[in-house]
Amino acid sequence: MSEDWRKRLDVVVGLEKEKRVLVWWQPFLPAGRTVPSGICLRYATVESPVIVAKPPPPPPVPESVVHSALDSVVLNTLAHQPSGSRTSLPQLVQQYLERSGRVLDQQLPYEPQPSQPRRVNFDASQSEDRGVHLIAHCVQEGNRHKVTLSSGFALNAPGDHMNESVIVTCAHTLEEIRWSPLLVLPPGSQPFLAPPDLPGARSSGTVVLSGTPTGPALHPVTAVLSSLHRSDLLLLSRAGPSIPPLPVSPYPAKPGTIVRAHFFSDVRPQGEDGEGWVPWIGGSWVKWVRGTVLGYRDFAGREAQPGTYDSLSHMLFKPPPTAGSSGGPIVDEETGAVVGVMLGTRMDNRVEGVRGWGVPAEAIFEMFSLPGLNLKR
């Protein structure tokens, strides 16, 4: 290194040391005194620009609420029913909580091998009774509303009163609407960032929608008969003409059993997935999808085996059900009897992927008296 370059390097090192000392002493200088600008070094820095993608703008808020076809049917029925002829959602929620684990006086027949007329008909068309119904929990106040949908089916058991049917469905859709601001907040109150409400009284209730050749038939739910929170099951009493019940087996289906599950969809699936779907209530589509029982789990999530002392709290099956299918039946294809109730989907690990999640049909019998057993009350 030449002497000239060595001197230049010494100057730079000396200035750098002096700068660090002055910067360190800067907080201790008297008020109004600063480090002379002549000895402050300025460095030219090159910064690599960081390109951060800007998120897309939020979608515009619609000026008016567009009701789906099903919502319109349900809300129209709710608006034309006298308030005294239906049970409100707050009353149903109260019964749901108070009657958890309740055992009815009625008995549910064991039908593991139903006769041919009692077997589930997988080839039922739109105009025929499929044995499955839509359960709609709804609340409306002015132009705001909340509707939750699930599937359900009738049981071969009498209701509390004449001309009432017993319906079994899932409980999580009632839990969902239970915490809706339309039910939690006082009438007329405005939730945060809510659109202005139109004048109108709050109305709520639960209705059962059934497909008929002349169109959907709607009947109100009068009471919650029983519920099993840990199994996500709900027993409802439906007013109106009786509907054909489905046979229920108390025995769990073995893993590998071929089953049919009643799937529901708002729109018809595209391509090959759309084969076999038939139009149903309010523009919806349904299909008896062929599947397989994969196994069982106990309440701790451990693998359980039928035919042992293991607690069969939940069942796994494939394919995964679609939204709105919860509460629908899982039927043994060979016997035509219900062996489970769909609840949703679950993924235990990435290898096995998402699978159907349900509850064995034997859990339904926990809400009914056992044959030959008289309970003292």
C-alpha positions in Angstrom: 0.0 0.0 0.0 1.4 3.4 -1.0 2.1 6.0 1.6 -0.5 8.3 0.1 -3.3 5.7 0.5 -2.1 4.9 4.0 -2.5 8.6 5.1 -6.0 8.7 3.6 -7.0 5.6 5.5 -5.7 7.0 8.8 -7.7 10.1 8.2 -10.9 8.1 7.7 -10.3 5.9 10.7 -9.6 8.9 12.9 -12.7 10.7 11.7 -14.8 7.6 12.4 -13.4 7.3 15.9 -14.1 11.0 16.5 -17.6 10.7 15.2 -18.4 7.8 17.6 -17.1 9.8 20.5 -19.1 12.9 19.6 -22.3 10.9 19.0 -21.8 9.3 22.4 -21.4 12.7 24.0 -24.2 14.3 22.2 -26.8 13.7 25.0 -24.5 15.3 27.5 -24.0 18.6 25.6 -25.5 21.8 27.0 -28.9 22.8 25.7 -28.6 24.5 22.3 -25.1 23.0 21.6 -24.8 20.5 18.8 -22.0 18.6 17.2 -20.3 20.8 14.6 -21.5 19.8 11.2 -18.0 19.9 9.8 -16.9 16.8 11.6 -20.1 14.9 11.1 -19.6 12.3 8.4 -22.2 11.7 5.8 -22.3 8.3 4.1 -24.0 7.5 0.8 -26.0 4.4 1.3 -27.7 2.2 -1.2 -30.8 0.5 -0.1 -32.4 -2.3 -2.0 -36.1 -1.4 -2.3 -38.5 -3.9 -0.8 -41.5 -4.4 -2.9 -44.5 -5.2 -0.8 -47.7 -6.1 -2.6 -50.6 -4.1 -1.6 -53.7 -6.1 -0.6 -56.7 -5.7 -2.9 -59.3 -3.3 -1.8 -62.2 -4.7 0.2 -65.3 -5.5 -1.8 -68.0 -2.8 -1.9 -70.7 -3.2 0.7 -73.9 -4.0 -1.1 -76.5 -1.3 -0.7 -79.3 -3.9 -0.2 -79.3 -7.3 1.4 -80.0 -10.0 -1.2 -81.8 -12.9 0.3 -81.2 -16.4 -1.1 -84.1 -18.4 -2.3 -84.2 -20.5 0.8 -83.9 -17.4 3.1 -86.8 -15.8 1.3 -89.0 -18.8 1.7 -88.2 -19.1 5.4 -88.5 -15.4 6.2 -91.8 -15.2 4.2 -93.3 -18.0 6.3 -92.0 -16.4 9.5 -93.6 -13.1 8.6 -97.0 -14.7 7.9 -97.2 -16.8 11.0 -98.9 -15.3 14.1 -96.4 -14.8 16.9 -98.7 -16.8 19.2 -98.7 -19.9 17.0 -94.9 -20.5 17.1 -92.2 -21.0 19.6 -89.6 -18.2 19.5 -85.9 -18.9 19.3 -85.1 -17.7 22.8 -87.7 -20.1 24.1 -86.2 -23.0 22.1 -82.7 -22.1 23.3 -83.9 -22.1 26.9 -85.4 -25.6 26.3 -82.2 -26.7 24.6 -80.2 -25.8 27.7 -82.7 -27.1 30.3 -83.4 -30.4 28.6 -79.8 -31.4 27.9 -79.5 -35.2 28.5 -83.3 -35.6 29.0 -84.6 -39.1 28.6 -88.1 -39.2 27.0 -90.8 -41.6 28.2 -91.2 -42.8 24.6 -89.2 -45.7 23.2 -87.5 -45.7 19.8 -87.8 -49.1 18.1 -84.7 -51.1 17.2 -84.6 -51.5 13.4 -81.2 -52.9 12.4 -82.9 -55.0 9.6 -86.0 -53.0 8.5 -88.5 -54.6 6.2 -88.4 -53.6 2.5 -91.1 -50.9 2.8 -89.3 -49.3 5.7 -85.9 -49.2 4.1 -84.5 -45.8 2.9 -85.2 -45.3 -0.8 -82.0 -44.0 -2.4 -83.7 -43.6 -5.8 -86.3 -41.1 -4.6 -86.8 -38.3 -7.1 -87.7 -34.7 -6.5 -91.4 -35.4 -6.3 -91.0 -38.3 -3.9 -90.4 -38.2 -0.1 -86.7 -38.7 0.6 -87.2 -39.0 4.4 -84.8 -36.0 4.9 -85.8 -32.4 5.7 -84.2 -29.0 6.1 -84.2 -27.4 9.6 -84.1 -23.6 9.5 -83.4 -21.5 12.6 -84.2 -17.9 11.8 -84.5 -14.5 13.3 -85.5 -11.2 11.6 -85.7 -7.6 12.8 -86.4 -5.0 10.1 -84.0 -5.6 7.1 -81.6 -7.6 9.2 -81.9 -11.4 9.5 -80.0 -14.5 10.3 -80.8 -18.0 9.0 -78.9 -21.2 9.8 -79.7 -24.4 7.9 -79.1 -28.1 8.7 -80.6 -31.4 7.7 -82.7 -33.7 9.8 -85.0 -36.7 9.6 -88.0 -38.0 11.5 -87.9 -40.8 14.0 -90.4 -43.6 14.6 -91.5 -42.1 18.0 -94.6 -40.1 19.0 -94.3 -36.4 19.9 -95.6 -34.7 23.0 -98.9 -33.9 21.4 -101.1 -35.2 18.7 -100.1 -34.5 15.1 -96.5 -33.9 16.0 -93.4 -35.6 14.6 -90.0 -36.1 16.3 -87.1 -34.8 14.3 -83.4 -35.4 15.0 -80.8 -33.0 13.7 -77.5 -31.4 14.8 -77.2 -28.9 17.6 -74.4 -26.6 16.3 -76.6 -24.6 14.0 -78.8 -23.7 16.9 -75.6 -22.8 18.9 -74.5 -20.6 16.0 -77.7 -18.5 15.8 -77.9 -18.5 19.6 -75.1 -16.0 19.8 -76.3 -13.8 16.9 -76.5 -10.1 17.8 -80.1 -10.2 16.7 -80.8 -12.5 19.6 -78.2 -11.3 22.1 -78.7 -7.5 21.8 -81.9 -5.9 23.0 -84.6 -5.2 20.3 -83.9 -2.1 18.3 -80.2 -1.9 19.2 -77.6 -1.4 16.5 -74.4 -3.6 16.4 -71.1 -2.0 15.5 -71.0 -1.0 11.8 -74.4 -2.4 11.2 -76.6 -0.9 8.5 -79.6 1.1 9.6 -82.5 -1.0 10.6 -86.0 -0.6 9.1 -89.0 -0.3 11.4 -90.2 -3.7 12.4 -90.6 -6.0 15.4 -88.2 -8.8 16.0 -89.5 -12.3 15.1 -87.8 -15.7 15.4 -88.5 -19.4 15.2 -87.5 -22.7 13.8 -89.2 -24.3 10.8 -89.0 -27.7 9.1 -88.9 -27.6 5.3 -90.0 -30.7 3.4 -90.0 -31.3 -0.3 -93.4 -32.1 -1.9 -94.5 -32.4 -5.5 -96.3 -29.0 -5.2 -93.4 -27.2 -3.6 -91.8 -26.9 -0.2 -94.0 -27.4 2.9 -93.0 -25.6 6.0 -94.1 -26.5 9.5 -93.0 -24.8 12.8 -91.0 -26.4 15.5 -93.0 -26.3 18.8 -90.4 -27.5 21.3 -86.9 -28.9 21.9 -87.6 -32.4 23.4 -84.0 -33.2 24.4 -80.4 -32.6 23.4 -77.0 -34.2 23.8 -74.3 -31.5 23.8 -71.3 -33.8 23.7 -72.8 -35.7 20.7 -74.1 -32.5 19.0 -77.6 -33.9 18.7 -81.0 -32.2 19.0 -84.5 -33.6 19.2 -87.3 -31.3 17.9 -91.1 -31.6 18.0 -92.6 -30.5 14.7 -96.2 -29.6 14.3 -98.3 -30.6 11.3 -99.1 -33.8 9.4 -97.0 -36.8 10.3 -94.0 -37.5 8.0 -92.5 -40.9 7.3 -89.8 -41.8 9.8 -86.5 -43.5 9.0 -85.5 -46.8 10.6 -82.6 -46.4 13.0 -80.2 -49.2 14.0 -78.7 -49.3 17.5 -75.7 -51.2 16.3 -72.6 -49.5 14.9 -71.5 -50.2 11.4 -68.2 -51.9 11.0 -65.3 -50.0 9.4 -65.4 -50.6 5.7 -69.2 -50.8 5.6 -70.6 -49.2 2.4 -73.0 -46.4 3.3 -75.1 -43.7 1.7 -75.1 -40.1 3.1 -77.7 -37.4 2.2 -75.6 -34.5 0.8 -77.0 -31.0 0.4 -75.7 -28.1 -1.8 -76.9 -24.6 -2.6 -75.8 -25.0 -6.3 -75.3 -28.1 -8.4 -71.7 -29.2 -8.5 -70.0 -28.9 -11.9 -68.6 -31.6 -14.1 -68.6 -35.2 -13.1 -69.3 -34.2 -9.5 -72.8 -33.0 -10.6 -74.0 -36.4 -11.7 -76.8 -37.8 -9.7 -77.8 -34.5 -8.0 -81.5 -33.7 -8.1 -83.3 -30.4 -7.4 -84.8 -30.0 -4.0 -86.2 -27.2 -1.8 -85.8 -23.6 -2.8 -83.4 -24.2 -5.6 -81.1 -26.4 -3.6 -79.6 -29.8 -4.8 -79.3 -33.1 -2.9 -77.9 -36.5 -3.6 -77.5 -39.8 -1.8 -73.7 -40.0 -2.0 -72.0 -43.4 -1.7 -69.3 -43.7 0.9 -67.5 -45.8 3.5 -67.2 -46.0 7.3 -63.6 -45.4 8.2 -63.6 -45.9 12.0 -64.6 -44.5 15.3 -63.2 -42.2 18.1 -64.0 -41.9 21.8 -64.6 -38.7 23.6 -60.8 -38.2 24.1 -60.2 -38.5 20.4 -58.6 -41.9 20.6 -59.3 -44.7 18.1 -62.1 -46.9 19.2 -63.3 -50.3 18.0 -66.9 -51.6 17.7 -67.6 -54.8 19.6 -65.4 -53.8 22.5 -65.9 -51.8 25.7 -64.6 -48.7 23.8 -66.9 -45.7 23.8 -67.9 -45.0 20.2 -68.6 -41.3 20.6 -67.9 -40.3 17.0 -67.5 -41.9 13.6 -65.3 -41.2 10.6 -66.5 -41.7 7.1 -65.8 -40.6 3.5 -66.4 -38.6 1.4 -66.5 -35.4 3.5 -70.0 -33.9 3.6 -71.0 -30.6 2.1 -72.2 -27.5 4.0 -75.8 -27.9 5.0 -75.6 -31.7 5.2 -75.0 -31.7 9.0 -77.8 -33.5 10.8 -78.5 -35.7 7.8 -78.5 -39.5 8.0 -75.8 -42.0 7.2 -77.5 -45.1 6.0 -76.2 -48.7 5.6 -76.5 -49.4 1.9 -77.2 -53.1 2.4 -79.8 -52.9 5.3 -81.3 -49.5 4.5 -81.2 -48.5 8.2 -79.7 -45.3 9.7 -76.3 -46.0 11.3 -75.1 -42.4 11.9 -75.7 -38.7 11.8 -73.4 -36.3 9.9 -71.9 -33.4 11.9 -69.2 -32.0 9.6 -65.6 -32.6 8.7 -62.4 -33.2 10.5 -58.7 -33.6 9.7 -56.6 -35.7 12.1 -53.4 -35.5 10.0 -52.3 -34.3 6.6 -51.7 -37.8 5.4 -55.3 -39.0 5.8 -56.7 -35.5 4.9 -60.2 -34.2 5.6 -62.8 -36.8 6.5 -66.4 -36.9 7.4 -67.2 -36.5 11.0 -70.4 -37.8 12.6 -72.0 -39.6 15.5 -73.2 -43.2 15.6 -76.9 -43.8 15.5 -76.7 -45.5 18.9 -76.4 -42.1 20.5 -79.9 -41.2 19.4 -81.2 -44.0 21.7 -79.7 -42.2 24.7 -82.6 -39.7 24.5 -85.3 -42.4 24.7 -86.3 -44.9 27.3 -84.9 -48.4 26.9 -87.3 -51.3 26.0 -88.6 -53.0 29.1 -87.2 -50.3 31.4 -89.6 -48.1 33.4 -87.9 -45.1 34.9 -89.4 -43.6 38.0 -89.8 -39.8 37.8 
